[in-house]
Amino acid sequence: MKLTIVQFAPVFGDVDANLERISGFAEDLAGGIAVLPELCTTGYAFEGREEVAAFAEKIPGGRSCEILGGLAREGGLHIVAGIPERDGTHLYNSSVLISPTGETAVYRKAHLFLEEKSWFDPGDTGFTVHRVGEARVGMLICFDWIYPEAARVLALRGAQLICHPANLVLPYCQDAMKTRAIENRVFIATVNRTGREERGGPWYEFTGRSQVVNPKGEVLIRLGEDEDRAETVEVDLAQALDKKMTERNQLLSDRRPDLYGEITAVK
């Protein structure tokens, strides 16, 4: 399967310009799956929940889904993209998976980072796995990376590929995702943005370095800190079906859930 990562710097608040920028990558988006950054249509540095509400869209039905859906249809591919979502009075930091036929699936970010706790409602979708042809795909968003339980649930539900739109500012994630891939034996596409945003409040310096990691923790492609471009790699997702670590060890069946109670205990 072709797997394309698209790294760029969204312009804050200019949804039309950002969608035009994404459309400019169209010739790089042919078949397979393309993954875009978190909040790629709006930028990140909101000044409050009211500002989020002004940009949030329905999924499906919003302008962003319409444009992204057109790109998916024309390129014959699935697109994963981060956009702010409105559902009634609720606002979510969401990732949408759009098929070439216009079907959509949504994941709402479970683990909100810093000011996001004031901007968004905590995600309520859980960690679900979706069919993309013969493949099984799950989604995480940015700060979800630091919670190994999130990736493990997706692996237990059969995910072969985790699509991970992000707006990373901490320096650890890209290397940590090697471990997430190894400990779950899955492919992970972490797609970050570039640039800096400062709008009178906290400033954010994004780290770029979008990457695809295979089930052995090997980095198949990694972009630079400041590169705005798309890059495609061919991946054999069947590799993620093999959970055998040694001749006598199978990653998932060797687990001991009877000893892990504290992991899900409420503190």
C-alpha positions as CSV (number, residue, x, y, z in Angstrom):
1,M,0.0,0.0,0.0
2,K,1.1,3.5,-0.7
3,L,1.4,5.6,2.4
4,T,1.9,9.4,2.0
5,I,2.8,11.8,4.8
6,V,2.1,15.5,4.1
7,Q,4.0,18.0,6.3
8,F,3.4,21.8,6.0
9,A,2.7,24.9,8.1
10,P,-1.0,25.9,8.2
11,V,-1.8,29.6,8.3
12,F,-3.8,30.3,11.4
13,G,-7.5,31.0,10.7
14,D,-7.3,30.9,6.9
15,V,-9.2,27.7,6.2
16,D,-9.4,28.5,2.5
17,A,-5.7,29.1,2.1
18,N,-4.9,25.9,4.1
19,L,-7.3,23.8,2.0
20,E,-5.8,25.3,-1.2
21,R,-2.3,24.4,0.1
22,I,-3.5,20.8,0.8
23,S,-5.0,20.7,-2.7
24,G,-1.6,21.7,-4.0
25,F,-0.3,18.3,-2.9
26,A,-2.9,16.6,-5.1
27,E,-0.4,15.2,-7.6
28,D,1.4,13.5,-4.7
29,L,-1.8,11.9,-3.5
30,A,-2.4,8.9,-5.7
31,G,-3.8,5.7,-4.2
32,G,-3.3,4.3,-0.7
33,I,-3.6,6.5,2.4
34,A,-2.4,10.1,2.9
35,V,-2.0,11.5,6.4
36,L,-2.1,15.3,7.2
37,P,-1.3,17.1,10.4
38,E,-3.5,17.8,13.4
39,L,-5.8,20.9,12.9
40,C,-4.4,21.3,9.5
41,T,-7.2,23.4,8.2
42,T,-7.1,26.1,10.9
43,G,-3.7,26.2,12.7
44,Y,-3.3,25.6,16.4
45,A,-2.9,28.7,18.6
46,F,-6.5,29.5,19.5
47,E,-7.2,32.2,21.9
48,G,-10.2,30.5,23.5
49,R,-13.1,28.2,23.1
50,E,-15.2,30.8,21.3
51,E,-12.6,31.0,18.6
52,V,-12.6,27.3,18.2
53,A,-16.4,27.4,17.8
54,A,-16.0,29.9,15.0
55,F,-13.9,27.4,13.0
56,A,-15.3,24.0,14.0
57,E,-17.2,22.0,11.4
58,K,-19.6,19.1,11.3
59,I,-18.1,15.8,10.3
60,P,-19.2,14.9,7.7
61,G,-20.9,17.9,6.1
62,G,-18.4,20.7,6.7
63,R,-16.4,22.5,4.0
64,S,-13.1,20.8,4.9
65,C,-14.7,17.3,4.6
66,E,-16.1,18.4,1.2
67,I,-12.8,19.5,-0.2
68,L,-10.8,16.6,1.3
69,G,-13.5,14.2,0.0
70,G,-13.0,15.6,-3.5
71,L,-9.2,15.0,-3.3
72,A,-9.8,11.5,-2.0
73,R,-12.2,10.8,-4.8
74,E,-10.0,12.3,-7.5
75,G,-6.9,10.5,-6.3
76,G,-8.6,7.2,-5.5
77,L,-7.2,7.2,-1.9
78,H,-8.1,7.5,1.7
79,I,-7.2,10.7,3.6
80,V,-6.7,11.2,7.3
81,A,-6.7,14.8,8.5
82,G,-7.0,16.7,11.7
83,I,-9.8,19.3,11.9
84,P,-11.8,21.0,14.7
85,E,-15.3,19.3,14.9
86,R,-18.6,20.7,16.1
87,D,-21.3,18.2,17.4
88,G,-24.1,20.2,18.9
89,T,-22.6,22.2,21.7
90,H,-19.5,20.0,21.9
91,L,-16.2,20.9,20.3
92,Y,-13.6,18.3,19.6
93,N,-10.1,18.1,18.3
94,S,-10.8,15.4,15.7
95,S,-9.2,13.3,13.0
96,V,-11.3,12.3,10.0
97,L,-10.8,9.3,7.7
98,I,-12.3,9.9,4.3
99,S,-12.7,7.2,1.7
100,P,-12.7,7.7,-2.1
101,T,-16.4,7.0,-2.1
102,G,-17.1,9.7,0.5
103,E,-17.5,7.5,3.6
104,T,-16.1,9.1,6.8
105,A,-15.0,7.9,10.2
106,V,-14.0,10.1,13.0
107,Y,-11.7,9.9,16.1
108,R,-11.9,12.5,18.8
109,K,-8.7,13.2,20.7
110,A,-8.8,11.5,24.1
111,H,-5.8,13.1,25.7
112,L,-5.9,16.9,25.5
113,F,-2.6,18.9,25.8
114,L,-2.1,22.1,27.8
115,E,-4.5,24.9,26.6
116,E,-6.6,22.3,24.6
117,K,-8.3,21.5,27.9
118,S,-9.9,24.9,27.7
119,W,-10.6,24.8,24.0
120,F,-12.0,21.4,23.4
121,D,-14.2,18.7,25.0
122,P,-12.4,15.4,25.8
123,G,-12.9,12.9,23.0
124,D,-15.6,10.3,23.5
125,T,-15.1,7.9,20.5
126,G,-12.7,5.5,22.1
127,F,-10.0,3.9,19.9
128,T,-11.7,2.2,16.9
129,V,-10.2,0.4,13.9
130,H,-11.5,0.9,10.4
131,R,-11.3,-1.1,7.2
132,V,-9.3,0.5,4.3
133,G,-9.4,-2.2,1.6
134,E,-7.8,-5.2,3.2
135,A,-6.0,-3.1,5.8
136,R,-7.1,-2.2,9.3
137,V,-6.4,1.4,10.3
138,G,-6.6,3.2,13.7
139,M,-6.2,6.9,14.5
140,L,-4.5,8.8,17.4
141,I,-3.9,12.6,17.6
142,C,-0.7,14.2,18.9
143,F,-0.4,14.0,22.7
144,D,-2.1,10.6,22.7
145,W,1.4,9.3,21.9
146,I,2.5,9.5,25.5
147,Y,-0.2,7.0,26.6
148,P,0.9,3.5,25.6
149,E,-2.6,2.2,26.4
150,A,-4.1,4.0,23.4
151,A,-1.8,2.4,20.9
152,R,-2.1,-1.0,22.6
153,V,-5.9,-0.9,22.4
154,L,-5.7,-0.2,18.7
155,A,-3.3,-3.1,18.3
156,L,-5.6,-5.4,20.3
157,R,-8.4,-4.5,18.0
158,G,-6.4,-5.5,15.0
159,A,-4.9,-2.2,13.7
160,Q,-2.0,-2.7,11.3
161,L,-1.4,1.0,10.8
162,I,-1.9,3.8,13.2
163,C,-2.4,7.2,11.6
164,H,-1.2,9.9,13.9
165,P,-1.8,13.6,12.9
166,A,0.1,15.9,15.3
167,N,1.1,19.4,16.2
168,L,4.2,18.4,18.2
169,V,6.2,20.8,20.3
170,L,7.9,18.5,22.8
171,P,11.1,16.8,21.5
172,Y,10.4,13.2,22.5
173,C,7.5,11.9,20.3
174,Q,9.3,10.9,17.1
175,D,11.7,8.6,18.9
176,A,9.0,7.3,21.3
177,M,6.9,6.2,18.3
178,K,9.6,3.7,17.5
179,T,8.9,2.0,20.8
180,R,5.1,2.2,20.2
181,A,5.6,0.5,16.9
182,I,7.9,-2.2,18.4
183,E,5.7,-3.0,21.4
184,N,2.6,-3.4,19.3
185,R,4.3,-4.6,16.0
186,V,2.3,-2.1,13.9
187,F,3.2,0.6,11.4
188,I,2.8,4.2,12.6
189,A,2.6,7.4,10.5
190,T,3.2,10.4,12.7
191,V,2.5,13.5,10.6
192,N,3.5,16.8,12.3
193,R,3.4,20.4,11.1
194,T,6.2,22.9,10.7
195,G,6.6,26.6,11.7
196,R,5.8,28.8,14.7
197,E,2.6,30.3,15.9
198,E,2.3,33.2,18.4
199,R,-0.9,35.2,18.8
200,G,-0.4,37.2,22.0
201,G,-0.6,34.1,24.3
202,P,1.7,31.1,24.5
203,W,3.9,30.6,21.5
204,Y,4.3,27.2,19.8
205,E,7.4,26.0,17.9
206,F,6.5,22.9,15.9
207,T,9.1,20.2,15.4
208,G,8.3,18.8,12.0
209,R,10.2,15.5,11.4
210,S,7.1,13.6,10.2
211,Q,7.8,9.9,9.8
212,V,6.7,6.4,9.1
213,V,7.9,3.7,11.4
214,N,7.6,-0.1,10.7
215,P,6.8,-2.9,13.2
216,K,10.5,-3.3,13.9
217,G,10.8,0.3,14.9
218,E,12.7,1.2,11.8
219,V,12.1,4.7,10.4
220,L,11.2,4.2,6.7
221,I,11.0,7.9,5.9
222,R,11.4,11.0,8.0
223,L,11.1,14.6,6.9
224,G,13.2,17.5,8.2
225,E,12.2,20.0,10.9
226,D,11.3,22.7,8.3
227,E,10.4,20.8,5.2
228,D,6.9,21.5,3.7
229,R,6.4,18.6,1.4
230,A,4.8,15.2,0.8
231,E,6.6,11.9,0.8
232,T,5.4,8.5,-0.1
233,V,6.6,5.0,0.9
234,E,5.3,1.6,0.0
235,V,4.4,-0.5,3.0
236,D,3.5,-4.1,3.4
237,L,0.9,-3.9,6.1
238,A,0.7,-7.7,6.3
239,Q,3.9,-7.5,8.3
240,A,1.8,-6.1,11.2
241,L,-0.2,-9.3,11.4
242,D,2.9,-11.2,12.6
243,K,3.0,-10.8,16.4
244,K,5.7,-13.5,16.9
245,M,8.6,-12.1,18.9
246,T,10.6,-15.3,19.2
247,E,10.0,-19.0,18.5
248,R,8.2,-19.1,21.9
249,N,6.8,-15.6,22.3
250,Q,3.7,-14.1,20.8
251,L,3.3,-10.4,21.6
252,L,-0.4,-10.3,22.4
253,S,-1.2,-13.8,23.7
254,D,1.8,-13.6,26.1
255,R,0.2,-10.7,27.9
256,R,-0.8,-11.0,31.6
257,P,-3.9,-8.8,32.0
258,D,-4.5,-10.4,35.4
259,L,-1.5,-8.5,36.6
260,Y,-2.2,-5.1,35.0
261,G,-5.2,-3.8,37.0
262,E,-3.6,-0.5,38.0
263,I,-3.3,0.5,34.4
264,T,-7.0,1.2,34.1
265,A,-7.7,2.2,37.7
266,V,-9.0,5.7,38.2
267,K,-6.6,7.8,40.3
